[in-house]
Amino acid sequence: MPARLAIIDFEPAHQVAFRMLNYEVNYEWISRYFNSERPDDQSLDYPQRRILDTGGHILMAVCDGEIAGTCALVKEPDGVYELAKMAVAARMQRHGIGWALGQSILCKARQLGARRVEVMLDADMRPALALYDKLGFRPVPLRPLPYNRGDTRMVLDF
């Protein structure tokens, strides 16, 4: 892990970095297998309205004063949160930033009273699968979503 890593709460000034990180890291995968979908664009363009104002949370990883990663909790009904928009800048990957973000976002989920955190991803995303497994998530059957993506659903119950 980088020596000077801090995990901080999202601020409006982070919106551009939030969007750019997700496009840099995740958009290539999304565009290769699927079309960019409206829920993705809405969350990236309007994180305050689409994530924060609806009871979710966004964290940013800052390394040596530079935004290096991000992840979000999107509130769903019944004490469930979706872990979404996790991205670490390509040049900063493999330094423990994803692990630090994952631990921090799960701590935040507990503070928010979550009973479960879910994540949707593709089985080809082996590093992400390994990270979520290490964080304690387990695979469960898929459920209908407002967008067509991911063939793997993992959950962590508190």
C-alpha positions in Angstrom: 0.0 0.0 0.0 1.3 3.5 -0.8 2.8 5.2 2.2 0.5 8.2 2.1 -2.9 6.8 1.4 -6.0 8.4 2.8 -9.7 7.3 2.3 -11.9 10.3 2.4 -15.6 11.2 1.9 -16.7 12.4 -1.5 -17.1 16.1 -2.0 -18.6 17.9 -4.9 -15.2 18.9 -6.1 -14.4 15.2 -6.6 -17.2 14.7 -9.3 -14.9 15.0 -12.2 -12.4 12.5 -10.7 -15.2 10.1 -9.8 -16.4 10.1 -13.4 -12.9 9.9 -14.9 -11.8 7.0 -12.7 -14.9 5.0 -13.6 -14.5 5.7 -17.3 -10.8 4.9 -17.2 -11.1 1.7 -15.3 -14.6 0.4 -15.9 -15.8 2.0 -19.1 -13.5 -0.1 -21.3 -15.0 -3.3 -19.8 -18.6 -1.9 -20.1 -18.2 -0.8 -23.7 -16.5 -4.0 -24.7 -19.3 -6.3 -23.5 -22.3 -3.9 -23.3 -23.5 -0.4 -24.2 -23.1 2.3 -21.7 -26.4 2.4 -19.9 -28.5 5.2 -18.5 -28.1 4.3 -14.8 -24.3 4.4 -15.2 -24.3 7.8 -16.9 -26.8 9.2 -14.3 -24.7 8.0 -11.4 -21.5 9.3 -12.9 -22.9 12.7 -14.0 -25.0 13.3 -10.9 -23.5 11.4 -7.9 -24.9 13.9 -5.4 -28.5 13.4 -6.6 -28.3 9.7 -7.7 -26.2 8.2 -4.8 -25.7 10.6 -1.9 -29.1 12.3 -1.7 -30.8 8.8 -1.8 -28.9 7.6 1.3 -25.8 6.2 -0.3 -22.2 7.1 0.2 -19.0 7.7 -1.9 -15.4 7.3 -0.8 -12.3 8.6 -2.5 -8.8 7.2 -2.2 -6.1 9.9 -2.1 -2.5 8.9 -2.6 0.2 11.5 -2.2 -2.4 14.2 -2.7 -3.8 12.7 -5.9 -7.2 11.0 -6.3 -6.3 7.3 -6.9 -9.6 5.5 -6.5 -13.2 5.5 -5.6 -16.2 3.4 -4.6 -19.8 3.9 -3.7 -22.6 2.5 -1.7 -26.0 2.8 -3.4 -28.9 2.4 -1.1 -31.6 -0.1 -1.9 -34.7 -1.2 0.0 -34.6 -3.2 3.2 -31.2 -2.3 4.6 -29.4 -3.5 1.4 -26.6 -1.5 -0.3 -25.0 -2.1 -3.6 -21.2 -1.6 -3.7 -20.8 0.2 -7.0 -18.4 2.3 -9.0 -15.2 0.9 -7.5 -12.3 2.0 -9.6 -8.6 2.4 -9.0 -6.4 4.3 -11.5 -4.6 1.9 -13.7 -1.1 3.0 -12.7 -2.1 2.8 -9.0 -3.5 -0.8 -9.1 -1.8 -3.6 -7.2 -0.8 -1.4 -4.3 -3.7 -2.3 -1.9 -5.9 0.7 -2.7 -8.8 -1.5 -3.7 -8.5 -3.4 -0.5 -8.4 -0.2 1.6 -11.4 1.2 -0.3 -13.3 -2.1 0.2 -12.6 -2.2 3.9 -13.6 1.4 4.3 -16.8 1.2 2.4 -17.8 -1.9 4.4 -17.2 0.0 7.6 -19.3 2.8 6.2 -22.1 0.3 5.3 -22.1 -0.9 8.9 -22.3 2.7 10.2 -25.3 3.3 7.9 -27.1 0.3 9.3 -26.8 -2.0 6.3 -27.8 -5.6 6.8 -26.3 -6.7 3.5 -23.9 -5.3 0.8 -24.2 -6.7 -2.8 -22.0 -6.3 -5.8 -22.6 -7.2 -9.4 -19.7 -8.1 -11.7 -18.6 -10.3 -14.6 -16.9 -13.6 -13.9 -14.1 -12.5 -16.2 -13.1 -9.8 -13.7 -10.8 -12.2 -11.8 -8.9 -9.6 -9.7 -12.3 -8.0 -8.6 -13.7 -11.4 -7.8 -10.6 -12.2 -5.7 -10.9 -8.9 -3.9 -14.6 -9.3 -3.0 -13.9 -12.9 -1.9 -11.1 -11.7 0.4 -13.4 -9.0 1.8 -15.9 -11.8 2.8 -18.4 -11.7 0.0 -20.0 -14.9 -1.2 -21.6 -15.7 -4.6 -25.4 -15.9 -4.7 -28.0 -16.3 -7.6 -28.6 -13.3 -9.9 -31.6 -11.1 -9.5 -33.3 -8.7 -12.0 -31.6 -5.3 -12.4 -32.5 -2.1 -14.2 -29.5 -2.7 -16.6 -28.1 -5.7 -18.3 -24.7 -6.4 -16.9 -22.8 -8.9 -14.9 -23.2 -12.6 -14.6 -22.0 -12.8 -11.0 -23.7 -11.5 -7.8 -21.9 -11.5 -4.5 -23.2 -10.6 -1.1 -21.9 -9.9 2.4 -24.4 -10.2 5.2 -23.7 -8.3 8.5 
